[in-house]
Amino acid sequence: MACPVRIVPITLADQAEFLAAASRSRVLHRPWVSPPLGPSAFEALATGARGPVNRGYLVRHARTGELVGFIAITNIVRGFFQSAYLGYYAFAGHERQGLMRAALGLAVRTAFTELKLHRLEANIQPANVASIALVRSCGFSKEGYSPRYLKIRGRWRDHERWAILAR
């Protein structure tokens, strides 16, 4: 069976489509993530996602090309570590269909083959059961718990640490 999605590097040309999808998805994303909702925030995301330490990918439906979600591989550390963090979100209307599971599979493969990483870590708020189920289904293992780990929407929030290693 063909993969239902593809991942492509984010570009500045994606601004209008991305911002419209993010705006439509505000209820879905609250309280987990805060995607860019304005042009300057989008430009910062898109330009910052093309460097040696951060990569950003749009998730597109393979058949229609419709924007399904976003995946970020960030804070890439080289040397003896070869590790990065994984962030992601679906856009409204595309959640709970297995599309992000397929997309994360592609992102993990990209991280381990193209980027030559050894480890990817996803930090997830404990109440975000859908996201935890997603990483678990993609082969991530729970490694620990970090109190007040990340500031999300103005509050320090606890996170579970999930990781996957290259085989």
C-alpha positions as CSV (number, residue, x, y, z in Angstrom):
1,M,0.0,0.0,0.0
2,A,1.3,3.4,-0.9
3,C,2.1,5.9,1.8
4,P,-0.9,8.3,2.3
5,V,1.3,11.3,2.9
6,R,4.6,12.9,1.9
7,I,6.8,15.3,3.9
8,V,8.4,18.3,2.1
9,P,10.6,21.1,3.5
10,I,8.7,24.1,4.5
11,T,9.3,27.3,2.5
12,L,8.3,30.9,2.6
13,A,5.9,30.3,-0.3
14,D,3.8,28.1,2.1
15,Q,2.8,31.0,4.3
16,A,-0.8,31.7,3.3
17,E,-1.8,28.0,3.3
18,F,0.0,27.3,6.6
19,L,-1.5,30.3,8.4
20,A,-5.0,29.5,7.2
21,A,-4.6,25.9,8.4
22,A,-3.1,27.0,11.7
23,S,-5.9,29.5,12.3
24,R,-8.6,26.8,11.6
25,S,-6.8,24.5,14.0
26,R,-6.6,26.7,17.1
27,V,-9.1,24.7,19.1
28,L,-7.4,21.4,18.2
29,H,-3.9,22.7,19.1
30,R,-4.9,24.2,22.5
31,P,-3.4,23.7,25.0
32,W,-0.6,21.5,23.4
33,V,1.1,23.7,20.9
34,S,1.2,27.3,19.6
35,P,1.8,27.3,15.8
36,P,2.6,30.6,14.1
37,L,-0.6,32.6,13.4
38,G,0.9,35.7,11.8
39,P,3.3,36.4,8.9
40,S,6.4,37.3,11.0
41,A,6.0,34.2,13.2
42,F,5.6,32.1,10.1
43,E,8.7,33.6,8.5
44,A,10.7,32.9,11.6
45,L,9.6,29.3,11.6
46,A,10.2,28.8,7.8
47,T,13.6,30.4,7.7
48,G,14.7,28.8,11.0
49,A,13.7,25.4,9.7
50,R,16.3,25.3,6.9
51,G,19.5,25.4,8.8
52,P,22.0,22.9,10.1
53,V,20.3,22.6,13.5
54,N,16.6,22.7,12.6
55,R,14.5,21.2,9.8
56,G,10.8,21.8,9.2
57,Y,8.6,19.7,7.0
58,L,5.0,20.1,5.8
59,V,2.9,17.0,5.8
60,R,0.9,16.8,2.6
61,H,-1.7,14.3,1.6
62,A,-0.1,12.2,-1.1
63,R,-3.1,12.1,-3.4
64,T,-4.6,15.6,-3.0
65,G,-1.5,17.7,-1.9
66,E,-3.7,19.1,0.9
67,L,-1.8,20.4,4.0
68,V,-2.2,17.8,6.8
69,G,0.3,18.9,9.4
70,F,3.8,20.0,10.3
71,I,6.9,18.2,11.7
72,A,10.0,19.8,13.1
73,I,13.4,18.1,13.8
74,T,15.1,20.7,16.0
75,N,18.2,21.3,18.1
76,I,20.2,18.8,16.1
77,V,23.4,18.1,18.0
78,R,26.3,16.4,16.1
79,G,29.5,14.9,17.4
80,F,29.2,12.0,19.8
81,F,25.5,12.7,20.4
82,Q,23.8,12.8,16.9
83,S,20.5,13.6,18.4
84,A,17.5,16.0,17.9
85,Y,14.1,16.8,19.2
86,L,10.9,16.0,17.3
87,G,7.8,18.2,17.3
88,Y,4.7,17.8,15.3
89,Y,1.0,18.7,14.9
90,A,-1.9,17.9,12.6
91,F,-4.2,20.5,11.2
92,A,-7.9,20.3,11.8
93,G,-9.8,17.9,9.7
94,H,-6.8,15.5,9.4
95,E,-6.4,14.3,12.9
96,R,-7.1,10.7,14.0
97,Q,-6.9,9.3,10.5
98,G,-3.4,7.7,10.6
99,L,-1.9,10.4,8.5
100,M,0.4,11.8,11.1
101,R,1.5,8.2,12.0
102,A,2.6,7.7,8.4
103,A,4.2,11.2,8.4
104,L,6.2,10.5,11.7
105,G,7.4,7.3,10.1
106,L,8.8,9.3,7.2
107,A,10.3,11.8,9.5
108,V,12.0,9.2,11.6
109,R,13.4,7.6,8.5
110,T,14.6,11.0,7.2
111,A,16.3,11.7,10.6
112,F,18.1,8.4,10.6
113,T,19.0,8.1,6.9
114,E,19.4,11.6,5.4
115,L,20.3,13.5,8.6
116,K,22.4,10.6,10.0
117,L,21.0,11.0,13.5
118,H,21.2,8.3,16.1
119,R,18.4,9.5,18.4
120,L,15.1,11.4,18.2
121,E,13.3,12.6,21.4
122,A,9.7,13.8,21.7
123,N,8.6,15.6,24.8
124,I,4.9,15.4,25.4
125,Q,2.5,16.7,28.0
126,P,1.2,13.8,30.0
127,A,-2.5,14.6,29.4
128,N,-1.9,14.6,25.6
129,V,-2.9,10.9,25.3
130,A,-3.4,11.1,21.5
131,S,0.2,12.3,21.0
132,I,1.6,9.7,23.4
133,A,-0.4,6.9,21.5
134,L,1.1,8.3,18.3
135,V,4.7,8.1,19.3
136,R,4.2,4.7,21.0
137,S,2.7,3.4,17.7
138,C,5.8,4.7,15.9
139,G,8.2,2.7,18.1
140,F,9.2,5.4,20.6
141,S,9.9,4.3,24.2
142,K,9.1,6.3,27.3
143,E,12.4,7.3,29.0
144,G,11.2,9.6,31.8
145,Y,9.3,12.5,33.2
146,S,10.4,16.1,33.3
147,P,8.6,18.5,35.7
148,R,8.0,22.0,34.4
149,Y,10.1,21.2,31.3
150,L,8.8,23.5,28.6
151,K,6.9,26.8,28.6
152,I,3.8,26.3,26.5
153,R,1.2,29.1,26.2
154,G,2.9,31.1,29.0
155,R,3.0,28.2,31.5
156,W,5.8,25.8,32.5
157,R,4.4,22.3,31.8
158,D,5.4,18.9,32.8
159,H,6.4,16.5,29.9
160,E,7.1,12.8,29.4
161,R,10.3,12.1,27.4
162,W,9.8,9.6,24.6
163,A,12.7,8.6,22.3
164,I,13.6,6.3,19.4
165,L,17.1,5.2,18.4
166,A,18.4,4.3,14.9
167,R,18.6,0.6,14.3
